[in-house]
Amino acid sequence: MLNALEWNAEENSLRLLDQRVLPGREAYVACRTPEEVALAIENMTVRGAPAIGIAAAYGAAMAASAGRGAVVEALDRLARTRPTAVNLFLALDRMRRCLEAADAGNLACALAEEAARIHAEDIQANRRMGAYGAKLLPRSAVVLTHCNAGAIATGGHGTALGILRSAREEGKDIRVYADETRPLLQGARLTAWELARDGFEVTLIADGMAGALMSMGRVDAVIVGADRIAANGDTANKIGTYSLAVLAAAHGIPFYVAAPWSTFDLSLPDGSGIPIEERAEDEMRVLFNGQRVPDAVRVWNPAFDVTPARYVTAIVTEGGVFRPPYAFKRAAGSP
Ligand code: MRU
């Protein structure tokens, strides 16, 4: 299984697959301080909502050898990295509670164990989600996906891509269209690479191609991941997801969101309160051939959009498949 994150207990360090240089190189970066983990989250060495949460948890654990104050500082720093994926804040809350409960003599061990639990639970959640989601797909299916909600965006297996993996394990014939996902090309650089590496038949399309593809009847289902889901099912995910959902509705194609409970934010009644990260202009201003869009041109680069729940056919979680009307609340079997 692809491992985007690996904790080294002896060295108190976190090894990250450097997602900035894929698919050209499979390189790894070692983070030895919470600050290095925070920078790796900001510059997207590690990315994807669950993976960010797991990395941050290990980042907080790293600080334990320097005492409680250092952990509190680390938690605050890590919380200022990326605002949209709620998994990050849930993981940091868990680490904060663990810090409060741990004995001074056992701090480092307790925090490292809690981070490892967050990591292991995510893999289990993805496996369960995969089994539920696989049932939604016909024996032979062509699936369109956006961004990268794969093994490398999570603790392992993946959310949206985990469903494809599980469906294939059940013997289903799954073919995939991957949106390139402008501007950082997570679809072209990461999803296409990850799926091809796993032997899937995957075809890369420009983001603007999705509607034409659907109109040709060549997509059976759209499956995407999520960064934050409100109580009514409104879903934040990579910019461009909303357009896909509207297109899918217009063409009568099911639009599925796959996400673990750690992606739900039930303090928000709907998606209007989801904080949307705005990233650096240069991610769009610098063109592929090295030219720059003139400074006189303004650039607006939000990393995520919100898809209203009415466009979401079903939300697949580790607790099962939920269909509208969504009314997620804290109870057994829901986040
Ligand atoms: O900016 P990114 O690459 O971190 O955005 C990632 C996504 O939008 C994913 O779809 C989402 O985090 C789910 S990952 C399982």
Boltz pocket constraint, residues with backbone or C-beta under 6 A from the ligand:
constraints:
  - pocket:
      binder: B
      contacts: [[A, 47], [A, 48], [A, 49], [A, 50], [A, 85], [A, 146], [A, 147], [A, 148], [A, 149], [A, 150], [A, 153], [A, 154], [A, 158], [A, 159], [A, 160], [A, 186], [A, 224], [A, 225], [A, 226], [A, 227], [A, 237], [A, 238], [A, 239], [A, 258], [A, 303]]
      max_distance: 6.0
